[in-house]
Amino acid sequence: MLKNDWTVAWESEESPGTLGMPLQGMLVSEAMSRVHRYPKAAQKVAFNPVGQIVGAMNEKLAVRDVIYTLVEEYVDSVERLQKMQG
């Protein structure tokens, strides 16, 4: 999960720790409901799951730039494959 105010609070020394299932879900269900209802206002505590790649992320990119990069890499790959076919 992407680190934010919520995760920092749970990892702090003052945190009571987590509860077993299903108690933890019951404890935070109302908070999660409000986060989903007011996503912009609640961004500092929103649940933001991320994959293992998050450790390699070091800059923000516009979606447009990511898509352009993907398309350019695709075109390069297709051109290499065509050259290999002779």
PyMOL Python script that loads the backbone (N, CA, C, O; Angstrom):
from pymol import cmd

cmd.read_pdbstr("""\
ATOM      1  N   MET A   1       0.853  -1.168   0.000  1.00  0.00           N
ATOM      2  CA  MET A   1       0.000   0.000   0.000  1.00  0.00           C
ATOM      3  C   MET A   1       0.896   1.227   0.000  1.00  0.00           C
ATOM      4  O   MET A   1       1.937   1.250   0.657  1.00  0.00           O
ATOM      5  N   LEU A   2       0.483   2.241  -0.739  1.00  0.00           N
ATOM      6  CA  LEU A   2       1.227   3.477  -0.818  1.00  0.00           C
ATOM      7  C   LEU A   2       1.194   4.176   0.538  1.00  0.00           C
ATOM      8  O   LEU A   2       0.133   4.334   1.141  1.00  0.00           O
ATOM      9  N   LYS A   3       2.354   4.587   1.002  1.00  0.00           N
ATOM     10  CA  LYS A   3       2.459   5.212   2.322  1.00  0.00           C
ATOM     11  C   LYS A   3       1.688   6.530   2.343  1.00  0.00           C
ATOM     12  O   LYS A   3       1.794   7.338   1.420  1.00  0.00           O
ATOM     13  N   ASN A   4       0.915   6.736   3.399  1.00  0.00           N
ATOM     14  CA  ASN A   4       0.175   7.980   3.602  1.00  0.00           C
ATOM     15  C   ASN A   4      -0.051   8.174   5.097  1.00  0.00           C
ATOM     16  O   ASN A   4       0.479   7.414   5.907  1.00  0.00           O
ATOM     17  N   ASP A   5      -0.828   9.179   5.465  1.00  0.00           N
ATOM     18  CA  ASP A   5      -1.062   9.456   6.884  1.00  0.00           C
ATOM     19  C   ASP A   5      -1.655   8.257   7.619  1.00  0.00           C
ATOM     20  O   ASP A   5      -1.336   8.021   8.785  1.00  0.00           O
ATOM     21  N   TRP A   6      -2.510   7.505   6.945  1.00  0.00           N
ATOM     22  CA  TRP A   6      -3.149   6.333   7.563  1.00  0.00           C
ATOM     23  C   TRP A   6      -2.103   5.268   7.902  1.00  0.00           C
ATOM     24  O   TRP A   6      -2.062   4.763   9.023  1.00  0.00           O
ATOM     25  N   THR A   7      -1.267   4.935   6.929  1.00  0.00           N
ATOM     26  CA  THR A   7      -0.279   3.882   7.155  1.00  0.00           C
ATOM     27  C   THR A   7       0.761   4.308   8.175  1.00  0.00           C
ATOM     28  O   THR A   7       1.219   3.492   8.975  1.00  0.00           O
ATOM     29  N   VAL A   8       1.134   5.574   8.153  1.00  0.00           N
ATOM     30  CA  VAL A   8       2.105   6.082   9.133  1.00  0.00           C
ATOM     31  C   VAL A   8       1.542   5.945  10.543  1.00  0.00           C
ATOM     32  O   VAL A   8       2.255   5.542  11.463  1.00  0.00           O
ATOM     33  N   ALA A   9       0.258   6.281  10.713  1.00  0.00           N
ATOM     34  CA  ALA A   9      -0.378   6.165  12.035  1.00  0.00           C
ATOM     35  C   ALA A   9      -0.399   4.715  12.514  1.00  0.00           C
ATOM     36  O   ALA A   9      -0.138   4.454  13.688  1.00  0.00           O
ATOM     37  N   TRP A  10      -0.708   3.761  11.617  1.00  0.00           N
ATOM     38  CA  TRP A  10      -0.769   2.358  12.015  1.00  0.00           C
ATOM     39  C   TRP A  10       0.612   1.797  12.340  1.00  0.00           C
ATOM     40  O   TRP A  10       0.734   0.863  13.133  1.00  0.00           O
ATOM     41  N   GLU A  11       1.656   2.366  11.729  1.00  0.00           N
ATOM     42  CA  GLU A  11       3.012   1.875  11.971  1.00  0.00           C
ATOM     43  C   GLU A  11       3.686   2.567  13.151  1.00  0.00           C
ATOM     44  O   GLU A  11       4.792   2.182  13.529  1.00  0.00           O
ATOM     45  N   SER A  12       3.058   3.564  13.736  1.00  0.00           N
ATOM     46  CA  SER A  12       3.680   4.320  14.821  1.00  0.00           C
ATOM     47  C   SER A  12       3.701   3.519  16.125  1.00  0.00           C
ATOM     48  O   SER A  12       2.996   2.521  16.273  1.00  0.00           O
ATOM     49  N   GLU A  13       4.505   3.971  17.040  1.00  0.00           N
ATOM     50  CA  GLU A  13       4.615   3.330  18.363  1.00  0.00           C
ATOM     51  C   GLU A  13       3.296   3.395  19.133  1.00  0.00           C
ATOM     52  O   GLU A  13       3.007   2.511  19.939  1.00  0.00           O
ATOM     53  N   GLU A  14       2.503   4.425  18.895  1.00  0.00           N
ATOM     54  CA  GLU A  14       1.235   4.610  19.615  1.00  0.00           C
ATOM     55  C   GLU A  14       0.106   3.738  19.069  1.00  0.00           C
ATOM     56  O   GLU A  14      -0.956   3.642  19.683  1.00  0.00           O
ATOM     57  N   SER A  15       0.327   3.111  17.935  1.00  0.00           N
ATOM     58  CA  SER A  15      -0.705   2.297  17.310  1.00  0.00           C
ATOM     59  C   SER A  15      -1.030   1.076  18.166  1.00  0.00           C
ATOM     60  O   SER A  15      -0.127   0.436  18.705  1.00  0.00           O
ATOM     61  N   PRO A  16      -2.310   0.753  18.291  1.00  0.00           N
ATOM     62  CA  PRO A  16      -2.678  -0.452  19.042  1.00  0.00           C
ATOM     63  C   PRO A  16      -2.439  -1.735  18.253  1.00  0.00           C
ATOM     64  O   PRO A  16      -2.603  -2.832  18.786  1.00  0.00           O
ATOM     65  N   GLY A  17      -2.049  -1.601  16.975  1.00  0.00           N
ATOM     66  CA  GLY A  17      -1.852  -2.781  16.133  1.00  0.00           C
ATOM     67  C   GLY A  17      -3.136  -3.150  15.417  1.00  0.00           C
ATOM     68  O   GLY A  17      -4.166  -2.497  15.580  1.00  0.00           O
ATOM     69  N   THR A  18      -3.060  -4.189  14.637  1.00  0.00           N
ATOM     70  CA  THR A  18      -4.236  -4.611  13.872  1.00  0.00           C
ATOM     71  C   THR A  18      -4.940  -5.759  14.575  1.00  0.00           C
ATOM     72  O   THR A  18      -4.370  -6.436  15.431  1.00  0.00           O
ATOM     73  N   LEU A  19      -6.169  -5.954  14.198  1.00  0.00           N
ATOM     74  CA  LEU A  19      -6.990  -7.036  14.736  1.00  0.00           C
ATOM     75  C   LEU A  19      -7.078  -8.154  13.719  1.00  0.00           C
ATOM     76  O   LEU A  19      -6.819  -7.937  12.535  1.00  0.00           O
ATOM     77  N   GLY A  20      -7.433  -9.329  14.157  1.00  0.00           N
ATOM     78  CA  GLY A  20      -7.632 -10.455  13.246  1.00  0.00           C
ATOM     79  C   GLY A  20      -8.905 -10.276  12.434  1.00  0.00           C
ATOM     80  O   GLY A  20      -9.754  -9.440  12.744  1.00  0.00           O
ATOM     81  N   MET A  21      -9.014 -11.081  11.389  1.00  0.00           N
ATOM     82  CA  MET A  21     -10.199 -11.046  10.540  1.00  0.00           C
ATOM     83  C   MET A  21     -11.372 -11.652  11.287  1.00  0.00           C
ATOM     84  O   MET A  21     -11.169 -12.634  12.001  1.00  0.00           O
ATOM     85  N   PRO A  22     -12.543 -11.150  11.174  1.00  0.00           N
ATOM     86  CA  PRO A  22     -13.002 -10.003  10.396  1.00  0.00           C
ATOM     87  C   PRO A  22     -13.011  -8.702  11.193  1.00  0.00           C
ATOM     88  O   PRO A  22     -13.538  -7.694  10.722  1.00  0.00           O
ATOM     89  N   LEU A  23     -12.436  -8.712  12.387  1.00  0.00           N
ATOM     90  CA  LEU A  23     -12.551  -7.551  13.268  1.00  0.00           C
ATOM     91  C   LEU A  23     -11.910  -6.287  12.698  1.00  0.00           C
ATOM     92  O   LEU A  23     -12.460  -5.195  12.847  1.00  0.00           O
ATOM     93  N   GLN A  24     -10.743  -6.424  12.043  1.00  0.00           N
ATOM     94  CA  GLN A  24     -10.089  -5.240  11.475  1.00  0.00           C
ATOM     95  C   GLN A  24     -10.979  -4.586  10.421  1.00  0.00           C
ATOM     96  O   GLN A  24     -11.122  -3.363  10.397  1.00  0.00           O
ATOM     97  N   GLY A  25     -11.564  -5.385   9.567  1.00  0.00           N
ATOM     98  CA  GLY A  25     -12.466  -4.846   8.554  1.00  0.00           C
ATOM     99  C   GLY A  25     -13.673  -4.154   9.166  1.00  0.00           C
ATOM    100  O   GLY A  25     -14.112  -3.110   8.683  1.00  0.00           O
ATOM    101  N   MET A  26     -14.201  -4.736  10.225  1.00  0.00           N
ATOM    102  CA  MET A  26     -15.341  -4.129  10.908  1.00  0.00           C
ATOM    103  C   MET A  26     -14.940  -2.790  11.528  1.00  0.00           C
ATOM    104  O   MET A  26     -15.718  -1.836  11.526  1.00  0.00           O
ATOM    105  N   LEU A  27     -13.727  -2.732  12.053  1.00  0.00           N
ATOM    106  CA  LEU A  27     -13.245  -1.521  12.703  1.00  0.00           C
ATOM    107  C   LEU A  27     -13.113  -0.354  11.726  1.00  0.00           C
ATOM    108  O   LEU A  27     -13.466   0.778  12.055  1.00  0.00           O
ATOM    109  N   VAL A  28     -12.610  -0.628  10.543  1.00  0.00           N
ATOM    110  CA  VAL A  28     -12.314   0.458   9.600  1.00  0.00           C
ATOM    111  C   VAL A  28     -13.351   0.617   8.490  1.00  0.00           C
ATOM    112  O   VAL A  28     -13.188   1.483   7.631  1.00  0.00           O
ATOM    113  N   SER A  29     -14.397  -0.181   8.483  1.00  0.00           N
ATOM    114  CA  SER A  29     -15.357  -0.146   7.371  1.00  0.00           C
ATOM    115  C   SER A  29     -16.012   1.220   7.211  1.00  0.00           C
ATOM    116  O   SER A  29     -16.163   1.683   6.081  1.00  0.00           O
ATOM    117  N   GLU A  30     -16.399   1.869   8.275  1.00  0.00           N
ATOM    118  CA  GLU A  30     -17.026   3.192   8.173  1.00  0.00           C
ATOM    119  C   GLU A  30     -16.029   4.208   7.636  1.00  0.00           C
ATOM    120  O   GLU A  30     -16.392   5.036   6.800  1.00  0.00           O
ATOM    121  N   ALA A  31     -14.792   4.165   8.089  1.00  0.00           N
ATOM    122  CA  ALA A  31     -13.767   5.088   7.583  1.00  0.00           C
ATOM    123  C   ALA A  31     -13.533   4.852   6.095  1.00  0.00           C
ATOM    124  O   ALA A  31     -13.434   5.810   5.328  1.00  0.00           O
ATOM    125  N   MET A  32     -13.445   3.597   5.680  1.00  0.00           N
ATOM    126  CA  MET A  32     -13.225   3.289   4.267  1.00  0.00           C
ATOM    127  C   MET A  32     -14.416   3.746   3.419  1.00  0.00           C
ATOM    128  O   MET A  32     -14.234   4.210   2.293  1.00  0.00           O
ATOM    129  N   SER A  33     -15.601   3.618   3.943  1.00  0.00           N
ATOM    130  CA  SER A  33     -16.790   4.073   3.238  1.00  0.00           C
ATOM    131  C   SER A  33     -16.733   5.578   2.996  1.00  0.00           C
ATOM    132  O   SER A  33     -17.071   6.052   1.912  1.00  0.00           O
ATOM    133  N   ARG A  34     -16.305   6.319   4.005  1.00  0.00           N
ATOM    134  CA  ARG A  34     -16.194   7.772   3.867  1.00  0.00           C
ATOM    135  C   ARG A  34     -15.071   8.158   2.908  1.00  0.00           C
ATOM    136  O   ARG A  34     -15.195   9.133   2.168  1.00  0.00           O
ATOM    137  N   VAL A  35     -13.987   7.404   2.918  1.00  0.00           N
ATOM    138  CA  VAL A  35     -12.886   7.668   1.984  1.00  0.00           C
ATOM    139  C   VAL A  35     -13.386   7.521   0.551  1.00  0.00           C
ATOM    140  O   VAL A  35     -13.056   8.341  -0.306  1.00  0.00           O
ATOM    141  N   HIS A  36     -14.170   6.495   0.286  1.00  0.00           N
ATOM    142  CA  HIS A  36     -14.696   6.276  -1.065  1.00  0.00           C
ATOM    143  C   HIS A  36     -15.746   7.325  -1.437  1.00  0.00           C
ATOM    144  O   HIS A  36     -15.887   7.696  -2.602  1.00  0.00           O
ATOM    145  N   ARG A  37     -16.476   7.793  -0.429  1.00  0.00           N
ATOM    146  CA  ARG A  37     -17.509   8.792  -0.690  1.00  0.00           C
ATOM    147  C   ARG A  37     -16.915  10.165  -0.984  1.00  0.00           C
ATOM    148  O   ARG A  37     -17.475  10.928  -1.770  1.00  0.00           O
ATOM    149  N   TYR A  38     -15.778  10.484  -0.354  1.00  0.00           N
ATOM    150  CA  TYR A  38     -15.134  11.796  -0.507  1.00  0.00           C
ATOM    151  C   TYR A  38     -13.658  11.618  -0.874  1.00  0.00           C
ATOM    152  O   TYR A  38     -12.780  11.970  -0.087  1.00  0.00           O
ATOM    153  N   PRO A  39     -13.381  11.078  -2.054  1.00  0.00           N
ATOM    154  CA  PRO A  39     -12.003  10.718  -2.397  1.00  0.00           C
ATOM    155  C   PRO A  39     -11.011  11.880  -2.414  1.00  0.00           C
ATOM    156  O   PRO A  39      -9.871  11.711  -1.980  1.00  0.00           O
ATOM    157  N   LYS A  40     -11.405  13.030  -2.895  1.00  0.00           N
ATOM    158  CA  LYS A  40     -10.462  14.155  -2.934  1.00  0.00           C
ATOM    159  C   LYS A  40     -10.125  14.648  -1.536  1.00  0.00           C
ATOM    160  O   LYS A  40      -8.963  14.920  -1.233  1.00  0.00           O
ATOM    161  N   ALA A  41     -11.123  14.761  -0.698  1.00  0.00           N
ATOM    162  CA  ALA A  41     -10.903  15.255   0.660  1.00  0.00           C
ATOM    163  C   ALA A  41     -10.154  14.244   1.523  1.00  0.00           C
ATOM    164  O   ALA A  41      -9.476  14.623   2.479  1.00  0.00           O
ATOM    165  N   ALA A  42     -10.272  12.968   1.193  1.00  0.00           N
ATOM    166  CA  ALA A  42      -9.701  11.913   2.031  1.00  0.00           C
ATOM    167  C   ALA A  42      -8.414  11.317   1.466  1.00  0.00           C
ATOM    168  O   ALA A  42      -7.974  10.268   1.935  1.00  0.00           O
ATOM    169  N   GLN A  43      -7.805  11.950   0.484  1.00  0.00           N
ATOM    170  CA  GLN A  43      -6.646  11.362  -0.184  1.00  0.00           C
ATOM    171  C   GLN A  43      -5.503  11.029   0.775  1.00  0.00           C
ATOM    172  O   GLN A  43      -4.772  10.066   0.543  1.00  0.00           O
ATOM    173  N   LYS A  44      -5.337  11.799   1.838  1.00  0.00           N
ATOM    174  CA  LYS A  44      -4.225  11.553   2.769  1.00  0.00           C
ATOM    175  C   LYS A  44      -4.400  10.267   3.570  1.00  0.00           C
ATOM    176  O   LYS A  44      -3.453   9.780   4.188  1.00  0.00           O
ATOM    177  N   VAL A  45      -5.615   9.720   3.557  1.00  0.00           N
ATOM    178  CA  VAL A  45      -5.848   8.471   4.291  1.00  0.00           C
ATOM    179  C   VAL A  45      -6.474   7.398   3.403  1.00  0.00           C
ATOM    180  O   VAL A  45      -6.913   6.362   3.903  1.00  0.00           O
ATOM    181  N   ALA A  46      -6.518   7.632   2.104  1.00  0.00           N
ATOM    182  CA  ALA A  46      -7.151   6.684   1.189  1.00  0.00           C
ATOM    183  C   ALA A  46      -6.340   5.402   1.058  1.00  0.00           C
ATOM    184  O   ALA A  46      -5.118   5.407   1.208  1.00  0.00           O
ATOM    185  N   PHE A  47      -7.029   4.313   0.780  1.00  0.00           N
ATOM    186  CA  PHE A  47      -6.394   3.021   0.542  1.00  0.00           C
ATOM    187  C   PHE A  47      -5.861   3.018  -0.879  1.00  0.00           C
ATOM    188  O   PHE A  47      -6.638   3.031  -1.834  1.00  0.00           O
ATOM    189  N   ASN A  48      -4.553   3.000  -1.025  1.00  0.00           N
ATOM    190  CA  ASN A  48      -3.913   3.059  -2.342  1.00  0.00           C
ATOM    191  C   ASN A  48      -3.018   1.838  -2.535  1.00  0.00           C
ATOM    192  O   ASN A  48      -1.808   1.915  -2.322  1.00  0.00           O
ATOM    193  N   PRO A  49      -3.608   0.710  -2.937  1.00  0.00           N
ATOM    194  CA  PRO A  49      -2.787  -0.479  -3.129  1.00  0.00           C
ATOM    195  C   PRO A  49      -1.845  -0.305  -4.323  1.00  0.00           C
ATOM    196  O   PRO A  49      -2.221   0.265  -5.347  1.00  0.00           O
ATOM    197  N   VAL A  50      -0.644  -0.794  -4.176  1.00  0.00           N
ATOM    198  CA  VAL A  50       0.349  -0.724  -5.249  1.00  0.00           C
ATOM    199  C   VAL A  50       1.091  -2.051  -5.313  1.00  0.00           C
ATOM    200  O   VAL A  50       1.086  -2.824  -4.354  1.00  0.00           O
ATOM    201  N   GLY A  51       1.716  -2.303  -6.427  1.00  0.00           N
ATOM    202  CA  GLY A  51       2.475  -3.537  -6.595  1.00  0.00           C
ATOM    203  C   GLY A  51       3.921  -3.370  -6.160  1.00  0.00           C
ATOM    204  O   GLY A  51       4.307  -2.333  -5.621  1.00  0.00           O
ATOM    205  N   GLN A  52       4.705  -4.391  -6.399  1.00  0.00           N
ATOM    206  CA  GLN A  52       6.104  -4.388  -5.987  1.00  0.00           C
ATOM    207  C   GLN A  52       6.918  -3.322  -6.697  1.00  0.00           C
ATOM    208  O   GLN A  52       7.965  -2.912  -6.198  1.00  0.00           O
ATOM    209  N   ILE A  53       6.459  -2.869  -7.846  1.00  0.00           N
ATOM    210  CA  ILE A  53       7.191  -1.873  -8.626  1.00  0.00           C
ATOM    211  C   ILE A  53       7.272  -0.533  -7.906  1.00  0.00           C
ATOM    212  O   ILE A  53       8.096   0.307  -8.269  1.00  0.00           O
ATOM    213  N   VAL A  54       6.442  -0.316  -6.902  1.00  0.00           N
ATOM    214  CA  VAL A  54       6.405   0.985  -6.237  1.00  0.00           C
ATOM    215  C   VAL A  54       7.779   1.394  -5.708  1.00  0.00           C
ATOM    216  O   VAL A  54       8.066   2.588  -5.620  1.00  0.00           O
ATOM    217  N   GLY A  55       8.617   0.453  -5.360  1.00  0.00           N
ATOM    218  CA  GLY A  55       9.950   0.779  -4.870  1.00  0.00           C
ATOM    219  C   GLY A  55      10.838   1.393  -5.928  1.00  0.00           C
ATOM    220  O   GLY A  55      11.806   2.082  -5.604  1.00  0.00           O
ATOM    221  N   ALA A  56      10.523   1.154  -7.189  1.00  0.00           N
ATOM    222  CA  ALA A  56      11.318   1.701  -8.285  1.00  0.00           C
ATOM    223  C   ALA A  56      10.760   3.031  -8.800  1.00  0.00           C
ATOM    224  O   ALA A  56      11.365   3.666  -9.664  1.00  0.00           O
ATOM    225  N   MET A  57       9.623   3.446  -8.279  1.00  0.00           N
ATOM    226  CA  MET A  57       9.027   4.703  -8.731  1.00  0.00           C
ATOM    227  C   MET A  57       9.744   5.865  -8.059  1.00  0.00           C
ATOM    228  O   MET A  57       9.899   5.901  -6.838  1.00  0.00           O
ATOM    229  N   ASN A  58      10.185   6.826  -8.894  1.00  0.00           N
ATOM    230  CA  ASN A  58      10.884   7.965  -8.310  1.00  0.00           C
ATOM    231  C   ASN A  58      10.475   9.301  -8.911  1.00  0.00           C
ATOM    232  O   ASN A  58      11.086  10.327  -8.612  1.00  0.00           O
ATOM    233  N   GLU A  59       9.449   9.302  -9.753  1.00  0.00           N
ATOM    234  CA  GLU A  59       8.955  10.553 -10.327  1.00  0.00           C
ATOM    235  C   GLU A  59       7.508  10.392 -10.764  1.00  0.00           C
ATOM    236  O   GLU A  59       7.038   9.281 -11.009  1.00  0.00           O
ATOM    237  N   LYS A  60       6.810  11.516 -10.858  1.00  0.00           N
ATOM    238  CA  LYS A  60       5.441  11.522 -11.372  1.00  0.00           C
ATOM    239  C   LYS A  60       5.496  11.803 -12.857  1.00  0.00           C
ATOM    240  O   LYS A  60       6.229  12.682 -13.310  1.00  0.00           O
ATOM    241  N   LEU A  61       4.715  11.050 -13.611  1.00  0.00           N
ATOM    242  CA  LEU A  61       4.632  11.252 -15.047  1.00  0.00           C
ATOM    243  C   LEU A  61       3.175  11.421 -15.448  1.00  0.00           C
ATOM    244  O   LEU A  61       2.284  10.793 -14.875  1.00  0.00           O
ATOM    245  N   ALA A  62       2.946  12.267 -16.427  1.00  0.00           N
ATOM    246  CA  ALA A  62       1.595  12.413 -16.964  1.00  0.00           C
ATOM    247  C   ALA A  62       1.227  11.134 -17.699  1.00  0.00           C
ATOM    248  O   ALA A  62       2.085  10.503 -18.316  1.00  0.00           O
ATOM    249  N   VAL A  63      -0.018  10.756 -17.639  1.00  0.00           N
ATOM    250  CA  VAL A  63      -0.486   9.550 -18.329  1.00  0.00           C
ATOM    251  C   VAL A  63      -0.150   9.645 -19.816  1.00  0.00           C
ATOM    252  O   VAL A  63       0.251   8.655 -20.427  1.00  0.00           O
ATOM    253  N   ARG A  64      -0.313  10.827 -20.393  1.00  0.00           N
ATOM    254  CA  ARG A  64      -0.002  11.039 -21.807  1.00  0.00           C
ATOM    255  C   ARG A  64       1.439  10.612 -22.109  1.00  0.00           C
ATOM    256  O   ARG A  64       1.689   9.943 -23.112  1.00  0.00           O
ATOM    257  N   ASP A  65       2.382  10.993 -21.249  1.00  0.00           N
ATOM    258  CA  ASP A  65       3.782  10.648 -21.471  1.00  0.00           C
ATOM    259  C   ASP A  65       4.018   9.141 -21.354  1.00  0.00           C
ATOM    260  O   ASP A  65       4.814   8.573 -22.102  1.00  0.00           O
ATOM    261  N   VAL A  66       3.334   8.511 -20.428  1.00  0.00           N
ATOM    262  CA  VAL A  66       3.466   7.060 -20.271  1.00  0.00           C
ATOM    263  C   VAL A  66       2.944   6.352 -21.523  1.00  0.00           C
ATOM    264  O   VAL A  66       3.583   5.431 -22.031  1.00  0.00           O
ATOM    265  N   ILE A  67       1.791   6.783 -22.014  1.00  0.00           N
ATOM    266  CA  ILE A  67       1.212   6.174 -23.217  1.00  0.00           C
ATOM    267  C   ILE A  67       2.129   6.390 -24.417  1.00  0.00           C
ATOM    268  O   ILE A  67       2.361   5.458 -25.188  1.00  0.00           O
ATOM    269  N   TYR A  68       2.653   7.605 -24.586  1.00  0.00           N
ATOM    270  CA  TYR A  68       3.588   7.866 -25.694  1.00  0.00           C
ATOM    271  C   TYR A  68       4.797   6.942 -25.613  1.00  0.00           C
ATOM    272  O   TYR A  68       5.240   6.404 -26.627  1.00  0.00           O
ATOM    273  N   THR A  69       5.328   6.758 -24.413  1.00  0.00           N
ATOM    274  CA  THR A  69       6.483   5.877 -24.237  1.00  0.00           C
ATOM    275  C   THR A  69       6.131   4.444 -24.614  1.00  0.00           C
ATOM    276  O   THR A  69       6.904   3.770 -25.295  1.00  0.00           O
ATOM    277  N   LEU A  70       4.963   3.977 -24.170  1.00  0.00           N
ATOM    278  CA  LEU A  70       4.539   2.616 -24.506  1.00  0.00           C
ATOM    279  C   LEU A  70       4.401   2.438 -26.016  1.00  0.00           C
ATOM    280  O   LEU A  70       4.829   1.423 -26.566  1.00  0.00           O
ATOM    281  N   VAL A  71       3.805   3.420 -26.684  1.00  0.00           N
ATOM    282  CA  VAL A  71       3.626   3.335 -28.135  1.00  0.00           C
ATOM    283  C   VAL A  71       4.986   3.337 -28.841  1.00  0.00           C
ATOM    284  O   VAL A  71       5.211   2.542 -29.753  1.00  0.00           O
ATOM    285  N   GLU A  72       5.888   4.223 -28.425  1.00  0.00           N
ATOM    286  CA  GLU A  72       7.223   4.280 -29.027  1.00  0.00           C
ATOM    287  C   GLU A  72       7.968   2.953 -28.851  1.00  0.00           C
ATOM    288  O   GLU A  72       8.616   2.474 -29.782  1.00  0.00           O
ATOM    289  N   GLU A  73       7.874   2.360 -27.654  1.00  0.00           N
ATOM    290  CA  GLU A  73       8.532   1.079 -27.407  1.00  0.00           C
ATOM    291  C   GLU A  73       7.909  -0.026 -28.254  1.00  0.00           C
ATOM    292  O   GLU A  73       8.613  -0.918 -28.728  1.00  0.00           O
ATOM    293  N   TYR A  74       6.603   0.029 -28.444  1.00  0.00           N
ATOM    294  CA  TYR A  74       5.926  -0.955 -29.287  1.00  0.00           C
ATOM    295  C   TYR A  74       6.424  -0.843 -30.729  1.00  0.00           C
ATOM    296  O   TYR A  74       6.774  -1.845 -31.352  1.00  0.00           O
ATOM    297  N   VAL A  75       6.453   0.376 -31.248  1.00  0.00           N
ATOM    298  CA  VAL A  75       6.901   0.596 -32.621  1.00  0.00           C
ATOM    299  C   VAL A  75       8.345   0.120 -32.788  1.00  0.00           C
ATOM    300  O   VAL A  75       8.667  -0.541 -33.775  1.00  0.00           O
ATOM    301  N   ASP A  76       9.204   0.447 -31.843  1.00  0.00           N
ATOM    302  CA  ASP A  76      10.598  -0.007 -31.898  1.00  0.00           C
ATOM    303  C   ASP A  76      10.680  -1.538 -31.925  1.00  0.00           C
ATOM    304  O   ASP A  76      11.453  -2.116 -32.689  1.00  0.00           O
ATOM    305  N   SER A  77       9.872  -2.181 -31.082  1.00  0.00           N
ATOM    306  CA  SER A  77       9.878  -3.649 -31.022  1.00  0.00           C
ATOM    307  C   SER A  77       9.418  -4.269 -32.333  1.00  0.00           C
ATOM    308  O   SER A  77      10.017  -5.233 -32.809  1.00  0.00           O
ATOM    309  N   VAL A  78       8.364  -3.726 -32.914  1.00  0.00           N
ATOM    310  CA  VAL A  78       7.850  -4.239 -34.188  1.00  0.00           C
ATOM    311  C   VAL A  78       8.900  -4.063 -35.285  1.00  0.00           C
ATOM    312  O   VAL A  78       9.108  -4.964 -36.097  1.00  0.00           O
ATOM    313  N   GLU A  79       9.553  -2.917 -35.308  1.00  0.00           N
ATOM    314  CA  GLU A  79      10.596  -2.686 -36.317  1.00  0.00           C
ATOM    315  C   GLU A  79      11.754  -3.671 -36.159  1.00  0.00           C
ATOM    316  O   GLU A  79      12.267  -4.184 -37.154  1.00  0.00           O
ATOM    317  N   ARG A  80      12.165  -3.938 -34.932  1.00  0.00           N
ATOM    318  CA  ARG A  80      13.236  -4.934 -34.696  1.00  0.00           C
ATOM    319  C   ARG A  80      12.818  -6.325 -35.167  1.00  0.00           C
ATOM    320  O   ARG A  80      13.604  -7.041 -35.788  1.00  0.00           O
ATOM    321  N   LEU A  81      11.581  -6.700 -34.868  1.00  0.00           N
ATOM    322  CA  LEU A  81      11.091  -8.009 -35.293  1.00  0.00           C
ATOM    323  C   LEU A  81      11.035  -8.114 -36.820  1.00  0.00           C
ATOM    324  O   LEU A  81      11.368  -9.157 -37.382  1.00  0.00           O
ATOM    325  N   GLN A  82      10.620  -7.048 -37.484  1.00  0.00           N
ATOM    326  CA  GLN A  82      10.572  -7.061 -38.945  1.00  0.00           C
ATOM    327  C   GLN A  82      11.968  -7.213 -39.539  1.00  0.00           C
ATOM    328  O   GLN A  82      12.144  -7.917 -40.533  1.00  0.00           O
ATOM    329  N   LYS A  83      12.950  -6.567 -38.943  1.00  0.00           N
ATOM    330  CA  LYS A  83      14.328  -6.686 -39.419  1.00  0.00           C
ATOM    331  C   LYS A  83      14.850  -8.122 -39.239  1.00  0.00           C
ATOM    332  O   LYS A  83      15.612  -8.627 -40.063  1.00  0.00           O
ATOM    333  N   MET A  84      14.428  -8.752 -38.161  1.00  0.00           N
ATOM    334  CA  MET A  84      14.869 -10.111 -37.885  1.00  0.00           C
ATOM    335  C   MET A  84      14.289 -11.100 -38.904  1.00  0.00           C
ATOM    336  O   MET A  84      14.909 -12.117 -39.215  1.00  0.00           O
ATOM    337  N   GLN A  85      13.111 -10.794 -39.412  1.00  0.00           N
ATOM    338  CA  GLN A  85      12.461 -11.670 -40.382  1.00  0.00           C
ATOM    339  C   GLN A  85      13.104 -11.571 -41.764  1.00  0.00           C
ATOM    340  O   GLN A  85      12.931 -12.439 -42.620  1.00  0.00           O
ATOM    341  N   GLY A  86      13.847 -10.492 -41.948  1.00  0.00           N
ATOM    342  CA  GLY A  86      14.668 -10.385 -43.120  1.00  0.00           C
ATOM    343  C   GLY A  86      14.088  -9.776 -44.283  1.00  0.00           C
ATOM    344  O   GLY A  86      14.750  -9.660 -45.314  1.00  0.00           O
TER     345      GLY A  86
END
""", "prot")
cmd.dss("prot")
cmd.show_as("cartoon", "prot")
cmd.util.cbc("prot")
cmd.orient("prot")
